[in-house]
Amino acid sequence: MHFKSTSFLILVSGAIVLLLTGCQPKELTSAKTDIQNRNWRDALQQLEAAVQKYPNNSEVHFLLGEAYARIQRFRNMNREFESSLKLSNKFQQAIINDRDKYWIDKYKLATTSLHTHDFANADKALNLAFAIDSTRTEAYKAFAAKYLNLEQPGKALELYEHLLQSNPQDIDLLTAIAKLHTTQRHYAEAIRLQKEIIRLEPDNVEVLASLALGYSALGKTAQANATFEEAIRVNPNNLKVVALYAENCLQKQRFTKAIDLFQQVLQQENDNSKALSSTGIAYLGKAEENRRSIQHMRGRKFSLEEIRRIKSEAISYYQKAIPFIEEALNQDPNQPELLRNLGIAYINTGSREKGETFFQKAERLIIQQVEERL
């Protein structure tokens, strides 16, 4: 009697096994055997056949995705994973874990290759990481920054633009690309991107200032000035932008405007050495303008009084330059160019001996700095 009961249980167990294996495609059964034996290529063949016959089987799609991953066909992997998830969430966590595992592996490989300057393998591994998961934008931005640190702007730009395709309104990304174009002197392309940023964020003062500098670099002075004015209108307390506009005016020899803007900076930061020295230089520029205008008067009919007035103005500008340059030198005395400028100002205000002293100091400082570098 005991023998018969045991025989009955064996028969029932066998029937359950047959029932379970009978519920899945034979191709899937064969594939699982191949997977257990780590024979992924044969498993792939079985699973590709199974998915054609049983397109609504979520497990077939999941295992086929796994098989594709093993031979680094990650786009195919994602296609099958997505098909599996559309049919069932049974393998959802396994799919998340797989993607994380494969992505981390490739991203680490890309980073390691980059550290050894093996750019070919870094690019290859990064492309595979991107194929696995293209949504990890921050990680790819960080990788682009690594390219820049290794003086590979072309590769950084290629990666940034690849990211931009799927993130066209990412302000940080647009800003990074615009800055990179600017450093490469691709001003027209930088301006195009900066305009897009302003469209998305009209009050982005820093980008408005960068846009103004781009216009200035292309010789579009009117547009540059208007854009700087707009940036200051948006935020008149942004001294960095005011200082940028002032420096731009100084470079363009708009000395009166430069002085006015630098004075705005100094009202808030009276110890700003850059604003101090630049204000002094702007006054020297005004003085030199007057000197040139006197030279242009020669051979023309001008009253002696007019010439004296212009000379007097020039001297007053030299005098106004002196306290700003002296204060800048108090903060940083190791500036030979400022010493020379101070010498020019004193000589042209009648203090020749004092001016020549500053020229001599400048020459000694230059010699000292050269010797220190040797």
C-alpha positions in Angstrom: 0.0 0.0 0.0 2.9 2.4 0.9 4.5 1.4 -2.5 1.4 2.4 -4.4 1.2 5.8 -2.6 4.8 6.6 -3.5 4.3 5.6 -7.1 1.3 7.8 -7.2 3.3 10.9 -5.9 6.0 10.3 -8.5 3.4 10.1 -11.3 1.8 13.4 -10.0 5.2 15.2 -9.8 6.1 14.1 -13.3 2.8 15.4 -14.5 3.4 18.8 -12.9 6.8 19.1 -14.5 5.4 18.1 -17.9 2.6 20.7 -17.4 5.0 23.5 -16.4 7.4 22.8 -19.3 4.5 22.4 -21.6 3.3 25.9 -20.7 6.4 27.6 -22.2 7.7 27.5 -25.8 10.3 24.8 -26.5 12.6 27.5 -27.8 12.4 29.2 -24.4 13.1 25.9 -22.6 16.2 25.3 -24.9 17.3 28.9 -24.4 17.1 28.6 -20.6 19.3 25.5 -20.8 21.8 27.4 -22.9 21.7 30.3 -20.5 22.4 27.9 -17.6 25.4 26.7 -19.6 26.4 30.3 -20.3 26.0 29.7 -24.0 24.5 33.0 -24.8 24.9 32.9 -28.6 22.9 29.7 -28.9 20.4 31.1 -26.4 20.1 34.2 -28.6 19.1 32.1 -31.7 16.5 30.2 -29.7 15.0 33.4 -28.2 15.0 35.2 -31.6 12.9 32.3 -32.9 10.7 32.3 -29.8 9.9 36.0 -30.0 8.7 35.5 -33.6 6.3 32.7 -32.6 5.3 34.1 -29.2 5.4 38.0 -29.4 3.2 38.3 -26.4 5.4 36.4 -24.0 7.1 39.0 -21.7 9.7 36.5 -20.5 10.9 35.8 -24.0 11.4 39.5 -24.6 13.2 39.9 -21.3 15.6 37.1 -21.8 16.2 38.2 -25.4 17.1 41.6 -24.1 19.5 39.9 -21.7 21.0 37.9 -24.6 21.5 41.1 -26.6 23.2 42.8 -23.7 25.7 39.9 -23.4 26.9 40.7 -26.9 26.7 44.5 -26.3 23.8 45.2 -28.6 22.3 47.5 -26.1 19.8 49.3 -28.3 18.3 45.9 -29.1 18.4 45.1 -25.4 16.3 48.2 -24.7 13.9 47.4 -27.4 13.2 44.0 -25.9 13.1 45.3 -22.4 10.5 47.8 -23.4 8.5 45.2 -25.2 8.6 43.0 -22.0 7.4 45.9 -19.8 4.5 46.7 -22.1 3.2 43.1 -21.7 3.9 42.7 -17.9 5.8 44.4 -15.0 6.9 41.0 -13.8 10.5 41.6 -14.8 10.6 45.4 -14.1 13.0 45.3 -11.2 15.3 42.9 -13.0 15.3 45.2 -16.0 16.2 48.3 -13.8 19.0 46.3 -12.2 20.4 45.1 -15.5 20.4 48.6 -17.0 22.1 50.0 -13.9 24.7 47.2 -13.9 25.6 47.6 -17.6 25.6 51.4 -17.6 27.8 51.6 -14.6 30.2 49.1 -16.1 30.5 51.1 -19.4 30.7 54.5 -17.7 33.4 53.4 -15.4 35.3 52.0 -18.4 35.0 55.3 -20.2 36.2 57.2 -17.2 39.2 54.9 -16.7 40.1 55.1 -20.4 39.9 58.9 -20.2 42.3 59.1 -17.3 44.9 57.2 -19.3 44.2 59.5 -22.3 42.9 56.5 -24.3 40.3 58.6 -26.1 39.4 56.0 -28.6 38.3 53.5 -26.0 36.7 56.2 -23.9 34.6 57.2 -26.8 33.6 53.6 -27.5 32.6 52.9 -23.9 30.7 56.2 -23.6 28.7 55.5 -26.8 27.8 52.1 -25.3 26.8 53.8 -22.0 24.7 56.2 -24.0 23.0 53.3 -25.8 22.1 51.7 -22.5 20.7 54.8 -20.9 20.6 58.2 -22.6 18.7 59.9 -19.8 21.6 60.3 -17.4 22.3 63.8 -18.6 24.1 65.1 -15.5 26.7 62.2 -15.8 27.3 63.0 -19.4 27.7 66.7 -18.7 30.3 65.7 -16.1 32.1 63.6 -18.7 32.1 66.5 -21.2 33.7 68.6 -18.4 36.4 66.0 -18.1 37.1 66.3 -21.8 37.5 70.1 -21.4 39.9 69.5 -18.5 42.0 67.4 -20.8 41.9 70.1 -23.5 39.6 68.1 -25.8 37.0 70.8 -26.6 36.0 69.1 -29.9 35.0 65.9 -28.0 33.2 67.9 -25.3 31.3 69.8 -27.9 30.3 66.6 -29.7 29.0 65.2 -26.5 27.1 68.3 -25.5 25.4 68.6 -28.9 24.4 64.9 -28.7 22.8 65.6 -25.3 21.1 68.7 -26.7 19.2 66.6 -29.2 17.1 65.0 -26.4 17.3 68.0 -24.1 16.7 71.1 -26.4 15.5 73.3 -23.5 18.2 72.4 -20.9 19.4 75.9 -19.9 22.7 74.6 -18.3 23.4 72.6 -21.4 22.7 75.4 -23.8 24.9 77.7 -21.6 27.8 75.2 -21.6 27.7 74.8 -25.3 27.5 78.6 -25.9 30.5 79.1 -23.6 32.5 76.5 -25.4 31.7 78.1 -28.8 32.8 81.4 -27.4 36.1 80.0 -26.2 36.6 78.6 -29.7 35.7 82.1 -31.1 32.6 80.6 -32.9 30.7 83.8 -32.0 27.8 83.4 -34.4 27.0 79.9 -33.1 27.3 81.1 -29.5 24.9 84.0 -30.2 22.4 81.6 -31.7 22.4 79.5 -28.6 22.3 82.6 -26.3 19.3 84.0 -28.1 17.5 80.6 -27.4 18.4 80.9 -23.7 17.0 84.4 -23.6 13.9 83.2 -25.3 13.5 80.7 -22.5 14.7 82.9 -19.7 14.4 86.6 -20.7 15.9 87.8 -17.4 19.0 85.8 -17.5 21.5 88.7 -16.9 24.7 86.6 -17.3 23.7 85.3 -20.7 22.6 88.8 -21.8 26.1 90.0 -20.9 27.7 87.1 -22.8 25.4 87.8 -25.8 26.6 91.5 -25.7 30.2 90.4 -25.7 29.5 88.1 -28.7 28.0 91.0 -30.6 31.0 93.2 -29.7 33.5 90.5 -30.9 31.7 90.5 -34.3 31.9 94.3 -34.5 28.2 94.8 -33.9 28.6 97.7 -31.5 25.1 99.0 -31.5 23.6 95.6 -30.7 26.3 95.0 -28.1 25.5 98.3 -26.3 21.8 97.7 -26.5 22.1 94.2 -25.0 24.4 95.4 -22.2 21.9 98.2 -21.4 19.1 95.6 -21.3 21.1 93.4 -18.9 21.6 96.4 -16.6 17.9 97.3 -16.9 17.0 93.8 -15.8 19.3 93.9 -12.8 21.1 97.2 -12.1 22.7 95.8 -9.0 24.7 93.1 -10.8 28.1 94.7 -10.6 29.8 92.0 -12.6 27.7 92.9 -15.6 28.2 96.6 -15.1 32.0 96.0 -14.9 31.9 93.9 -18.1 30.1 96.7 -19.9 32.6 99.2 -18.6 35.6 97.1 -19.7 34.0 96.7 -23.1 33.5 100.5 -23.4 37.1 101.0 -22.4 38.3 98.6 -25.1 36.1 100.4 -27.7 37.5 103.8 -26.5 34.2 105.0 -25.2 36.0 106.6 -22.3 33.2 108.8 -20.9 30.8 105.9 -20.7 33.5 103.6 -19.2 34.2 106.1 -16.5 30.5 106.4 -15.6 30.1 102.7 -15.4 33.3 102.1 -13.3 32.1 104.8 -10.9 28.9 102.8 -10.4 31.0 99.8 -9.5 33.2 101.9 -7.1 30.2 103.3 -5.4 29.5 99.8 -4.2 33.0 98.4 -4.0 35.4 101.3 -3.4 38.4 98.9 -3.1 37.8 97.2 -6.4 41.4 97.3 -7.8 40.3 96.5 -11.4 37.7 99.3 -11.4 40.2 101.7 -9.9 43.0 101.0 -12.4 40.6 100.9 -15.3 39.0 104.3 -14.3 42.5 105.8 -14.3 43.2 104.3 -17.7 39.9 105.7 -19.0 40.9 109.2 -17.8 44.3 108.8 -19.6 42.4 107.8 -22.7 40.3 111.0 -22.5 43.5 113.0 -22.1 45.1 111.4 -25.1 42.0 112.1 -27.2 42.4 115.8 -26.4 46.1 115.7 -27.3 45.3 114.1 -30.6 42.6 116.7 -31.3 45.2 119.5 -30.8 47.5 117.8 -33.4 44.6 117.7 -35.8 44.1 121.4 -35.4 47.5 122.2 -36.9 47.2 123.9 -40.3 43.5 124.8 -39.5 42.0 128.0 -38.2 41.4 127.7 -34.5 41.6 130.3 -31.8 44.3 130.2 -29.3 41.7 130.2 -26.6 40.2 127.0 -28.0 43.6 125.3 -28.1 44.2 126.4 -24.5 40.9 125.0 -23.4 41.5 121.6 -24.9 45.0 121.5 -23.4 43.6 122.4 -20.0 41.0 119.7 -20.3 43.7 117.2 -21.1 45.7 118.2 -18.0 42.6 117.8 -15.9 42.1 114.3 -17.2 45.7 113.4 -16.3 45.1 114.8 -12.8 41.9 112.9 -12.4 43.7 109.6 -13.4 46.3 109.9 -10.7 44.3 109.1 -7.5 42.7 106.1 -9.1 46.0 104.6 -10.3 47.7 105.3 -7.0 45.0 103.6 -5.0 45.2 100.5 -7.4 48.9 100.4 -6.8 48.4 100.6 -3.1 46.5 97.4 -3.3 48.9 95.7 -5.7 52.3 97.4 -6.1 53.7 94.8 -8.5 52.1 96.2 -11.6 54.7 97.7 -13.9 52.0 98.9 -16.4 50.3 100.9 -13.7 53.6 102.4 -12.6 54.2 103.5 -16.2 50.7 105.0 -16.5 51.2 106.9 -13.3 54.5 108.2 -14.7 52.7 109.4 -17.8 50.1 111.2 -15.7 52.6 113.0 -13.6 54.8 114.0 -16.5 51.8 115.5 -18.3 50.7 117.4 -15.3 54.1 119.1 -15.0 55.8 116.8 -12.4 58.4 115.4 -14.8 60.9 114.3 -12.1 58.2 112.4 -10.2 56.9 110.8 -13.4 60.4 109.6 -14.4 60.8 108.0 -10.9 57.7 105.8 -11.6 59.1 104.8 -15.0 62.3 103.7 -13.3 60.4 101.7 -10.8 58.5 100.0 -13.6 61.7 99.1 -15.3 63.3 97.7 -12.1 60.1 95.7 -11.4 60.1 94.2 -14.9 63.7 93.1 -14.6 63.0 91.6 -11.2 60.0 89.6 -12.5 62.0 88.3 -15.4 64.8 87.1 -13.1 62.3 85.4 -10.8 61.0 83.4 -13.8 64.4 82.2 -14.8 
